[in-house]
Amino acid sequence: MAYVKLIMPRMHKRPVDTDLKLHMSPPLGLLTIANIIRDRHEIRIENENIRDIDLTDSPDIVGISITVDALPRAIEISKAYRAKGIPVVAGGIHITTALNTIEDGLFDVLCVGAAEGTWPQIMEDLENGCLKKIYRCRKLTTGDIVSPAYDLVDHRDYLYCNIIHTSRGCPFRCDFCYNSGNDQQFINRDIDVVLDEIRMLNKKHIMIIDDNFCGNPKWTREFLKRLKALHIRWNAAVSINAAYDEELLDLMKESGCQGLFIGFESINQNAVSNVHKVQNHTDTYERAIRNIHDRGIMINASFVFGLDGDTKDTFKDTLDWIVKNKIETVTSHILTPYPGTKLYDRMKEEGRILTDDLSLYNTANVVYKPSDISPEDLYKGYLGMYKKIYSFRNIIRRIPEKKDQRAAYLMFNLFYRKFGKLTDALCKLITYERIGLWGETMSKYMK
């Protein structure tokens, strides 16, 4: 039996976020690794976003899950353990997408692709003293996917532990997304397994954290028909094409959908076309919004600023559009060319990358040269969007028409965004779990 330590390095908090973001939900990727190997090994999971890592211990092997902005910190952690002769495995979305950017000597092992197809062999080779430099996962089948080890989560640390995934990846390949890189796969999980996980969680509200819950509409329809029997409420992220399928939207509502996260990205068609977001057509956005709102489902709209064609006027135009359409919540990002994506490759070739400091690649910094706006105006406009969207005036102007949605709407807009620092201080006093449970209680008043 080996002692395996799994680490989530500290992420760089965006200026618009509080620690609520860091405590949103547990790392399902690490929990999945834990469940794959726990029968034969001792597992310890440490999330540096929750508390400091204990670097004084001596596990037999260390695994680090890496996003691009966390790579510099992951390298520091690796150095500390490798100095003690402890092998370090680097995996996660950045390693899978941008393997060729990882310099030799930073980690002992690079894990490319899903844990199900790599970690069993890693542990076998560790025991036999023959660890290889790179492990690659073959394409997964539905039966390969392992459930997370939910029982290893300390619920006091997180707002929501009632999270599941029904699929891996996304069928679309938008240029700025990790899914445009190599070694990405879209696959749905077994419906019976997912339903069993929901029953096991024993919660009346579930967050589905897929990249695209409707990536396979046929699968989604079958799942929703069976989900209705559980009488739960749920939220998920979907691509906008799902909003034009009214039969699918009806099934969503009937099965308990309360809100959908949708990547609108831009209200400028040329901007979304330039990054090959082929499923988005701005001239039909408002029809999509009506279809969703007519069914009493709220929208969390995601926007990316700094796409080619964006100017200083883009921020005001987008804000006016958001208010006009009463979008309930908004997530904004500065365009970020992640290494390994088609966008990064194109910008690198054009000489537009301004910095190689990967800690800045968190969608809150301008790391490239925009085409039609200065980096300074892009950053100022991004910060200004959050202030204006979540001003008292615009919170009132966007309030939902349906009265049963207003409690949940105000809870997010006021307690998460407007007064996030105060809410976070309260969480630190009485635990994040209790505030999350209060949020679930508020959501039950939505029909």
HELIX and SHEET records of a PDB file:
HELIX    1   1 ASP A   19  LEU A   22  1                                   4    
HELIX    2   2 LEU A   28  ILE A   37  1                                  10    
HELIX    3   3 VAL A   68  ALA A   70  5                                   3    
HELIX    4   4 LEU A   71  ARG A   82  1                                  12    
HELIX    5   5 ILE A   93  THR A   97  1                                   5    
HELIX    6   6 LEU A   99  THR A  101  5                                   3    
HELIX    7   7 ALA A  115  GLY A  117  5                                   3    
HELIX    8   8 TRP A  119  ASN A  128  1                                  10    
HELIX    9   9 THR A  142  ASP A  144  5                                   3    
HELIX   10  10 TYR A  150  LEU A  152  5                                   3    
HELIX   11  11 HIS A  155  ASP A  157  5                                   3    
HELIX   12  12 TYR A  178  SER A  180  5                                   3    
HELIX   13  13 ILE A  191  LEU A  201  1                                  11    
HELIX   14  14 PRO A  217  LEU A  227  1                                  11    
HELIX   15  15 LYS A  228  LEU A  230  5                                   3    
HELIX   16  16 ILE A  240  TYR A  244  5                                   5    
HELIX   17  17 GLU A  246  GLU A  254  1                                   9    
HELIX   18  18 GLN A  269  ASN A  274  1                                   6    
HELIX   19  19 THR A  282  THR A  284  5                                   3    
HELIX   20  20 TYR A  285  HIS A  293  1                                   9    
HELIX   21  21 ASP A  313  LYS A  324  1                                  12    
HELIX   22  22 LYS A  342  GLU A  349  1                                   8    
HELIX   23  23 LEU A  358  LEU A  360  5                                   3    
HELIX   24  24 PRO A  375  ILE A  389  1                                  15    
HELIX   25  25 PHE A  392  ARG A  397  1                                   6    
HELIX   26  26 LYS A  403  GLN A  405  5                                   3    
HELIX   27  27 ARG A  406  LEU A  410  1                                   5    
HELIX   28  28 MET A  411  LYS A  418  3                                   8    
HELIX   29  29 GLY A  420  ILE A  430  1                                  11    
HELIX   30  30 TYR A  432  SER A  443  1                                  12    
SHEET    1   A 6 GLU A  42  ASN A  47  0                                        
SHEET    2   A 6 TYR A   3  MET A   8  1                                        
SHEET    3   A 6 ILE A  61  SER A  65  1                                        
SHEET    4   A 6 VAL A  88  GLY A  91  1                                        
SHEET    5   A 6 VAL A 109  VAL A 112  1                                        
SHEET    6   A 6 ILE A 134  ARG A 136  1                                        
SHEET    1   B 6 ILE A 163  ILE A 164  0                                        
SHEET    2   B 6 HIS A 205  ILE A 208  1                                        
SHEET    3   B 6 ARG A 233  VAL A 238  1                                        
SHEET    4   B 6 CYS A 257  GLU A 265  1                                        
SHEET    5   B 6 MET A 298  PHE A 305  1                                        
SHEET    6   B 6 THR A 329  ILE A 334  1                                        
SHEET    1   C 2 SER A 167  ARG A 168  0                                        
SHEET    2   C 2 ILE A 187  ASN A 188 -1                                        
END                                                                             
